[in-house]
Amino acid sequence: MPNMKKNTKNFETDAVRAGIERSQFGEHSEGLFLTSSFVFKNAQEAADRFSGKTDGNVYSRFTNPTVKNFEDRLASLEGAQQCIATSSGMSAILATFMALCKPGDHVVASKSIFGTSIQLFNNFFSKWGLRVTYVQLSDLEAWKNAVEKNTKLFFIETPSNPLTEIVDIQKLALISKSAKIKLIVDNCFCTPAIQKPLELGADIVIHSATKYLDGQGRCLGGAVLGKKNIMKNVYIFLRNSGVTLSPFNAWIFLKGLETLQIRMERQSENAQKLASYLESSKNISRVFYPGLKSHAQFSIANKQQKLGGAVLSFEVNGGKKAAWKLINQTKLLSITANLGDTKTTITHPATTTHSRLTQAERDDSGVSDSLIRIAVGLENIEDIKADLHI
Protein backbone atom coordinates (compact mmCIF):
# COMPACT_ATOMS: atom_id res chain seq x y z
CA MET A 1 0.00 0.00 0.00
CA PRO A 2 1.27 3.54 -0.73
CA ASN A 3 2.50 5.65 2.16
CA MET A 4 0.70 9.00 1.88
CA LYS A 5 1.58 12.00 4.02
CA LYS A 6 -1.38 13.83 5.54
CA ASN A 7 -1.76 17.56 5.01
CA THR A 8 -1.12 19.99 7.87
CA LYS A 9 -2.30 23.55 8.44
CA ASN A 10 1.16 24.97 7.82
CA PHE A 11 2.00 26.23 4.33
CA GLU A 12 5.74 25.60 4.46
CA THR A 13 5.27 22.01 5.63
CA ASP A 14 2.62 21.17 3.05
CA ALA A 15 4.75 22.72 0.30
CA VAL A 16 7.31 19.95 0.80
CA ARG A 17 5.19 17.12 2.23
CA ALA A 18 1.56 17.25 1.06
CA GLY A 19 0.26 14.64 -1.36
CA ILE A 20 3.24 12.31 -1.34
CA GLU A 21 2.28 8.70 -2.15
CA ARG A 22 5.26 6.38 -1.94
CA SER A 23 5.43 3.24 -4.03
CA GLN A 24 6.53 -0.17 -2.80
CA PHE A 25 10.11 1.01 -3.23
CA GLY A 26 9.79 3.61 -0.45
CA GLU A 27 11.39 6.47 -2.38
CA HIS A 28 11.99 9.69 -0.41
CA SER A 29 11.78 12.09 -3.36
CA GLU A 30 8.51 11.99 -5.28
CA GLY A 31 8.35 9.25 -7.88
CA LEU A 32 8.37 10.16 -11.57
CA PHE A 33 6.02 7.87 -13.48
CA LEU A 34 6.88 8.17 -17.17
CA THR A 35 4.34 5.73 -18.54
CA SER A 36 1.45 6.15 -20.93
CA SER A 37 -0.71 3.38 -19.46
CA PHE A 38 -1.12 1.12 -16.44
CA VAL A 39 -1.53 -2.65 -16.12
CA PHE A 40 -4.56 -4.20 -14.41
CA LYS A 41 -4.62 -7.40 -12.36
CA ASN A 42 -7.58 -8.72 -14.32
CA ALA A 43 -10.42 -7.73 -16.65
CA GLN A 44 -12.73 -6.85 -13.76
CA GLU A 45 -10.25 -4.38 -12.31
CA ALA A 46 -9.83 -2.81 -15.75
CA ALA A 47 -13.60 -2.47 -16.16
CA ASP A 48 -13.98 -0.96 -12.67
CA ARG A 49 -11.20 1.56 -13.28
CA PHE A 50 -12.57 2.66 -16.67
CA SER A 51 -16.10 3.05 -15.32
CA GLY A 52 -14.93 4.98 -12.27
CA LYS A 53 -16.33 2.39 -9.89
CA THR A 54 -12.92 2.15 -8.24
CA ASP A 55 -10.12 4.69 -8.03
CA GLY A 56 -6.79 4.11 -9.69
CA ASN A 57 -4.65 4.87 -12.70
CA VAL A 58 -5.88 4.09 -16.19
CA TYR A 59 -4.08 6.21 -18.78
CA SER A 60 -1.77 9.17 -18.29
CA ARG A 61 -3.95 11.49 -20.34
CA PHE A 62 -6.17 11.76 -17.26
CA THR A 63 -4.63 9.70 -14.43
CA ASN A 64 -0.97 9.64 -13.40
CA PRO A 65 0.58 9.31 -9.91
CA THR A 66 3.11 12.14 -10.36
CA VAL A 67 0.50 14.52 -11.74
CA LYS A 68 -1.87 13.61 -8.90
CA ASN A 69 0.89 14.33 -6.39
CA PHE A 70 1.26 17.84 -7.82
CA GLU A 71 -2.52 18.35 -7.90
CA ASP A 72 -2.94 17.26 -4.28
CA ARG A 73 -0.10 19.43 -3.04
CA LEU A 74 -1.27 22.56 -4.85
CA ALA A 75 -4.84 21.95 -3.69
CA SER A 76 -3.56 21.83 -0.13
CA LEU A 77 -1.69 25.11 -0.53
CA GLU A 78 -4.67 26.91 -2.11
CA GLY A 79 -7.19 25.43 0.31
CA ALA A 80 -9.13 23.78 -2.54
CA GLN A 81 -11.04 20.50 -2.51
CA GLN A 82 -9.59 19.47 -5.86
CA CYS A 83 -7.03 20.53 -8.45
CA ILE A 84 -6.97 19.61 -12.14
CA ALA A 85 -3.52 20.04 -13.74
CA THR A 86 -3.25 21.04 -17.40
CA SER A 87 -0.59 21.46 -20.07
CA SER A 88 -0.31 25.28 -19.73
CA GLY A 89 -1.94 28.28 -18.10
CA MET A 90 -3.93 28.99 -21.25
CA SER A 91 -5.18 25.41 -21.40
CA ALA A 92 -6.34 25.82 -17.79
CA ILE A 93 -8.48 28.77 -18.89
CA LEU A 94 -9.69 26.85 -21.95
CA ALA A 95 -10.66 23.81 -19.87
CA THR A 96 -12.54 25.92 -17.34
CA PHE A 97 -14.60 27.82 -19.89
CA MET A 98 -15.33 24.77 -22.04
CA ALA A 99 -16.42 22.83 -18.98
CA LEU A 100 -18.65 25.48 -17.43
CA CYS A 101 -20.10 27.42 -20.38
CA LYS A 102 -22.29 26.69 -23.38
CA PRO A 103 -23.19 28.64 -26.55
CA GLY A 104 -25.26 31.69 -25.68
CA ASP A 105 -23.75 32.17 -22.23
CA HIS A 106 -22.31 35.49 -21.12
CA VAL A 107 -19.10 36.21 -19.22
CA VAL A 108 -17.84 39.40 -17.58
CA ALA A 109 -14.06 39.79 -17.62
CA SER A 110 -11.64 42.43 -16.50
CA LYS A 111 -10.14 44.68 -19.16
CA SER A 112 -6.82 44.16 -17.38
CA ILE A 113 -6.03 40.57 -18.31
CA PHE A 114 -3.27 38.84 -20.26
CA GLY A 115 -3.36 39.69 -23.96
CA THR A 116 -3.59 36.03 -25.01
CA SER A 117 -6.64 35.56 -22.78
CA ILE A 118 -8.36 38.38 -24.64
CA GLN A 119 -7.41 36.74 -27.94
CA LEU A 120 -8.89 33.42 -26.76
CA PHE A 121 -12.13 35.09 -25.70
CA ASN A 122 -12.58 37.31 -28.75
CA ASN A 123 -11.33 35.07 -31.56
CA PHE A 124 -12.29 31.57 -30.44
CA PHE A 125 -14.92 31.50 -27.71
CA SER A 126 -16.96 33.95 -29.75
CA LYS A 127 -17.12 31.39 -32.60
CA TRP A 128 -19.33 29.10 -30.55
CA GLY A 129 -21.54 31.85 -29.17
CA LEU A 130 -19.94 32.90 -25.90
CA ARG A 131 -20.23 36.66 -25.32
CA VAL A 132 -17.73 38.54 -23.17
CA THR A 133 -18.16 41.99 -21.65
CA TYR A 134 -15.03 43.75 -20.40
CA VAL A 135 -15.10 46.09 -17.42
CA GLN A 136 -12.62 48.05 -15.34
CA LEU A 137 -11.18 45.63 -12.79
CA SER A 138 -11.44 47.80 -9.68
CA ASP A 139 -14.86 49.32 -10.51
CA LEU A 140 -17.33 47.20 -8.52
CA GLU A 141 -20.33 49.13 -9.88
CA ALA A 142 -19.23 48.28 -13.41
CA TRP A 143 -19.28 44.58 -12.51
CA LYS A 144 -22.80 44.90 -11.09
CA ASN A 145 -24.05 46.78 -14.15
CA ALA A 146 -22.55 44.25 -16.58
CA VAL A 147 -24.49 41.29 -15.18
CA GLU A 148 -27.11 39.79 -17.49
CA LYS A 149 -29.63 36.97 -17.00
CA ASN A 150 -27.31 34.47 -18.70
CA THR A 151 -24.03 35.60 -17.11
CA LYS A 152 -22.16 32.47 -15.98
CA LEU A 153 -18.69 33.64 -14.95
CA PHE A 154 -16.64 36.57 -13.68
CA PHE A 155 -12.98 36.32 -14.76
CA ILE A 156 -10.17 38.38 -13.23
CA GLU A 157 -6.45 38.63 -12.67
CA THR A 158 -5.55 40.39 -9.44
CA PRO A 159 -2.94 41.82 -9.49
CA SER A 160 -3.37 42.33 -13.22
CA ASN A 161 -0.80 41.94 -15.97
CA PRO A 162 1.08 44.26 -16.45
CA LEU A 163 -0.29 47.20 -14.43
CA THR A 164 -0.79 45.31 -11.13
CA GLU A 165 -4.32 46.67 -10.77
CA ILE A 166 -6.25 45.08 -7.89
CA VAL A 167 -9.87 44.42 -7.02
CA ASP A 168 -11.32 43.62 -3.62
CA ILE A 169 -11.96 39.90 -4.07
CA GLN A 170 -14.31 39.64 -1.09
CA LYS A 171 -16.56 42.42 -2.37
CA LEU A 172 -16.56 41.10 -5.93
CA ALA A 173 -17.39 37.63 -4.60
CA LEU A 174 -20.45 39.02 -2.84
CA ILE A 175 -21.63 40.51 -6.14
CA SER A 176 -21.06 37.24 -8.00
CA LYS A 177 -22.78 35.11 -5.36
CA SER A 178 -25.84 37.36 -5.22
CA ALA A 179 -26.26 36.79 -8.97
CA LYS A 180 -25.33 33.06 -8.80
CA ILE A 181 -22.24 33.67 -10.92
CA LYS A 182 -18.95 31.82 -10.42
CA LEU A 183 -15.93 34.02 -9.73
CA ILE A 184 -12.66 32.86 -11.34
CA VAL A 185 -9.39 34.36 -10.11
CA ASP A 186 -6.10 33.97 -11.95
CA ASN A 187 -3.69 33.82 -9.00
CA CYS A 188 -0.56 33.58 -11.12
CA PHE A 189 1.15 36.76 -9.86
CA CYS A 190 0.67 36.07 -6.15
CA THR A 191 0.44 32.28 -5.78
CA PRO A 192 -1.05 30.88 -2.55
CA ALA A 193 2.12 31.97 -0.74
CA ILE A 194 0.81 35.56 -0.94
CA GLN A 195 -2.92 35.40 -1.66
CA LYS A 196 -5.67 32.77 -1.28
CA PRO A 197 -8.68 33.77 -3.41
CA LEU A 198 -10.82 30.79 -2.35
CA GLU A 199 -10.65 31.95 1.27
CA LEU A 200 -11.79 35.39 0.08
CA GLY A 201 -14.89 34.01 -1.63
CA ALA A 202 -13.74 33.05 -5.13
CA ASP A 203 -15.14 29.84 -6.64
CA ILE A 204 -12.24 28.88 -8.91
CA VAL A 205 -8.51 29.62 -8.96
CA ILE A 206 -6.43 29.32 -12.12
CA HIS A 207 -2.65 29.12 -12.39
CA SER A 208 -0.04 29.24 -15.05
CA ALA A 209 2.27 26.85 -13.22
CA THR A 210 4.89 27.90 -15.76
CA LYS A 211 5.43 31.02 -13.66
CA TYR A 212 6.10 31.09 -9.92
CA LEU A 213 4.95 27.56 -9.11
CA ASP A 214 7.90 26.31 -11.15
CA GLY A 215 9.95 29.38 -10.36
CA GLN A 216 12.91 28.69 -12.62
CA GLY A 217 11.54 29.00 -16.15
CA ARG A 218 11.87 25.30 -16.95
CA CYS A 219 8.58 23.99 -18.32
CA LEU A 220 4.91 24.67 -19.10
CA GLY A 221 1.86 23.77 -17.05
CA GLY A 222 -1.39 25.01 -15.61
CA ALA A 223 -3.95 24.25 -12.93
CA VAL A 224 -7.61 24.78 -12.10
CA LEU A 225 -8.74 24.55 -8.46
CA GLY A 226 -12.05 24.65 -6.61
CA LYS A 227 -14.77 22.51 -5.11
CA LYS A 228 -15.19 18.94 -6.36
CA ASN A 229 -18.63 19.58 -7.85
CA ILE A 230 -17.13 22.29 -10.08
CA MET A 231 -13.94 20.40 -10.89
CA LYS A 232 -15.92 17.35 -12.02
CA ASN A 233 -16.77 18.98 -15.36
CA VAL A 234 -13.24 20.35 -15.78
CA TYR A 235 -11.90 16.82 -15.30
CA ILE A 236 -14.33 15.44 -17.89
CA PHE A 237 -13.15 18.04 -20.41
CA LEU A 238 -9.49 17.23 -19.71
CA ARG A 239 -10.09 13.49 -20.04
CA ASN A 240 -11.70 13.93 -23.45
CA SER A 241 -9.63 16.80 -24.87
CA GLY A 242 -6.14 15.81 -23.69
CA VAL A 243 -4.96 19.23 -22.43
CA THR A 244 -2.85 17.15 -20.07
CA LEU A 245 0.11 18.02 -17.87
CA SER A 246 3.05 15.71 -18.52
CA PRO A 247 4.34 13.68 -15.54
CA PHE A 248 7.83 15.10 -16.03
CA ASN A 249 6.56 18.68 -15.81
CA ALA A 250 4.47 17.78 -12.76
CA TRP A 251 7.62 16.43 -11.10
CA ILE A 252 9.45 19.69 -11.87
CA PHE A 253 6.59 21.70 -10.38
CA LEU A 254 6.67 19.59 -7.22
CA LYS A 255 10.28 20.63 -6.76
CA GLY A 256 9.28 24.24 -7.40
CA LEU A 257 6.56 24.20 -4.75
CA GLU A 258 9.10 23.19 -2.12
CA THR A 259 10.79 26.59 -2.35
CA LEU A 260 7.72 28.69 -3.26
CA GLN A 261 7.37 30.45 0.09
CA ILE A 262 10.98 31.54 0.44
CA ARG A 263 11.22 32.57 -3.23
CA MET A 264 8.09 34.72 -3.08
CA GLU A 265 9.27 36.39 0.12
CA ARG A 266 12.71 37.26 -1.24
CA GLN A 267 11.54 38.27 -4.72
CA SER A 268 8.78 40.44 -3.23
CA GLU A 269 11.36 42.09 -0.98
CA ASN A 270 13.53 42.84 -4.01
CA ALA A 271 10.53 44.16 -5.96
CA GLN A 272 9.56 46.48 -3.12
CA LYS A 273 13.05 47.95 -3.04
CA LEU A 274 13.20 48.29 -6.81
CA ALA A 275 9.78 49.96 -6.99
CA SER A 276 10.81 52.54 -4.38
CA TYR A 277 14.05 53.18 -6.27
CA LEU A 278 12.25 53.65 -9.59
CA GLU A 279 9.67 55.96 -8.03
CA SER A 280 12.45 58.33 -7.01
CA SER A 281 13.83 58.65 -10.56
CA LYS A 282 13.17 61.78 -12.63
CA ASN A 283 13.25 59.68 -15.82
CA ILE A 284 10.18 57.69 -14.76
CA SER A 285 6.72 59.20 -14.75
CA ARG A 286 4.85 56.47 -12.87
CA VAL A 287 5.46 53.15 -11.10
CA PHE A 288 2.81 50.45 -10.69
CA TYR A 289 3.42 48.17 -7.70
CA PRO A 290 0.93 47.07 -5.01
CA GLY A 291 3.45 47.57 -2.23
CA LEU A 292 3.77 51.31 -2.89
CA LYS A 293 1.49 53.73 -1.02
CA SER A 294 1.05 55.57 -4.33
CA HIS A 295 -0.68 52.51 -5.82
CA ALA A 296 -4.39 53.18 -6.39
CA GLN A 297 -5.43 50.01 -4.55
CA PHE A 298 -2.68 49.94 -1.91
CA SER A 299 -5.13 49.53 0.98
CA ILE A 300 -6.89 46.59 -0.72
CA ALA A 301 -3.57 44.92 -1.49
CA ASN A 302 -2.51 45.41 2.10
CA LYS A 303 -5.69 43.62 3.21
CA GLN A 304 -5.78 40.60 0.87
CA GLN A 305 -2.10 40.04 0.02
CA LYS A 306 0.65 39.09 2.45
CA LEU A 307 3.24 40.79 0.22
CA GLY A 308 3.33 43.02 -2.85
CA GLY A 309 4.53 40.31 -5.17
CA ALA A 310 7.49 40.27 -7.54
CA VAL A 311 6.06 42.00 -10.62
CA LEU A 312 6.08 45.74 -11.23
CA SER A 313 5.73 48.03 -14.21
CA PHE A 314 6.61 51.62 -14.90
CA GLU A 315 6.35 54.32 -17.55
CA VAL A 316 9.47 56.08 -18.77
CA ASN A 317 9.57 59.59 -20.16
CA GLY A 318 10.00 59.54 -23.93
CA GLY A 319 7.55 56.84 -25.11
CA LYS A 320 8.50 53.70 -27.00
CA LYS A 321 11.93 54.98 -28.08
CA ALA A 322 12.98 55.63 -24.49
CA ALA A 323 11.46 52.35 -23.28
CA TRP A 324 13.33 50.30 -25.89
CA LYS A 325 16.56 52.17 -25.16
CA LEU A 326 16.30 51.34 -21.45
CA ILE A 327 15.56 47.68 -22.19
CA ASN A 328 18.32 47.32 -24.79
CA GLN A 329 21.02 48.75 -22.54
CA THR A 330 20.50 46.11 -19.85
CA LYS A 331 23.19 43.41 -19.64
CA LEU A 332 22.18 41.41 -16.57
CA LEU A 333 18.39 41.32 -16.90
CA SER A 334 16.82 38.85 -19.33
CA ILE A 335 14.80 40.41 -22.15
CA THR A 336 11.93 37.94 -22.24
CA ALA A 337 8.17 38.07 -21.81
CA ASN A 338 8.10 35.22 -19.32
CA LEU A 339 7.84 35.95 -15.59
CA GLY A 340 8.08 34.04 -12.34
CA ASP A 341 11.72 33.11 -12.81
CA THR A 342 14.51 33.37 -10.25
CA LYS A 343 16.23 35.49 -12.91
CA THR A 344 14.89 39.02 -13.33
CA THR A 345 13.10 39.55 -16.64
CA ILE A 346 12.19 42.73 -18.49
CA THR A 347 9.80 43.30 -21.38
CA HIS A 348 7.90 45.92 -23.36
CA PRO A 349 4.25 44.78 -23.09
CA ALA A 350 2.88 46.87 -25.97
CA THR A 351 5.11 45.04 -28.46
CA THR A 352 5.21 41.61 -26.78
CA THR A 353 2.54 40.24 -24.42
CA HIS A 354 -0.14 42.68 -25.63
CA SER A 355 1.05 43.20 -29.20
CA ARG A 356 -1.83 41.28 -30.80
CA LEU A 357 -4.38 43.63 -29.30
CA THR A 358 -5.57 46.61 -31.31
CA GLN A 359 -4.30 50.04 -30.35
CA ALA A 360 -7.74 50.82 -28.93
CA GLU A 361 -7.67 47.66 -26.82
CA ARG A 362 -4.20 48.48 -25.50
CA ASP A 363 -5.28 52.03 -24.69
CA ASP A 364 -8.36 50.69 -22.90
CA SER A 365 -6.25 48.37 -20.77
CA GLY A 366 -3.66 51.06 -19.99
CA VAL A 367 -0.76 49.46 -21.86
CA SER A 368 1.09 52.46 -23.25
CA ASP A 369 4.17 52.54 -25.50
CA SER A 370 6.20 53.92 -22.59
CA LEU A 371 5.35 51.01 -20.26
CA ILE A 372 7.98 48.48 -19.15
CA ARG A 373 7.32 45.41 -17.02
CA ILE A 374 9.90 43.82 -14.74
CA ALA A 375 9.48 40.50 -12.93
CA VAL A 376 12.06 40.76 -10.17
CA GLY A 377 14.23 37.75 -9.42
CA LEU A 378 16.68 36.63 -6.76
CA GLU A 379 19.77 38.55 -7.83
CA ASN A 380 21.29 41.12 -5.50
CA ILE A 381 18.99 44.16 -5.63
CA GLU A 382 21.91 46.54 -6.12
CA ASP A 383 22.95 44.64 -9.27
CA ILE A 384 19.39 44.85 -10.61
CA LYS A 385 19.24 48.60 -10.01
CA ALA A 386 22.65 49.19 -11.57
CA ASP A 387 21.70 47.28 -14.72
CA LEU A 388 18.82 49.66 -15.44
CA HIS A 389 21.13 52.73 -15.66
CA ILE A 390 18.43 55.09 -14.39
Secondary structure, DSSP 8 states (H G I E B T S, - for coil): --EE----S-HHHHHHHTT-EE-TT--SS------SB---SSHHHHHHHHHTSS----BTTT--HHHHHHHHHHHHHHT-SEEEEESSHHHHHHHHHHHH--TT-EEEEESSS-HHHHHHHHHTGGGGT-EEEEE-TT-HHHHHHH--TTEEEEEEESS-TTT-----HHHHHHHHHHTT-EEEEE-TTT-TTT--GGGGT-SEEEEETTTTTT-SS----EEEEE-HHHHHHHHHHHHHH--B--HHHHHHHHHHHHTHHHHHHHHHHHHHHHHHHHHT-TTEEEEE-TTSTTSTTHHHHHHH-SS--SEEEEEETTHHHHHHHHHHT-SSSEE-S--S-SS-EEE-GGGTTTTTS-HHHHHHHT--TTEEEEE--SS-HHHHHHHHT-
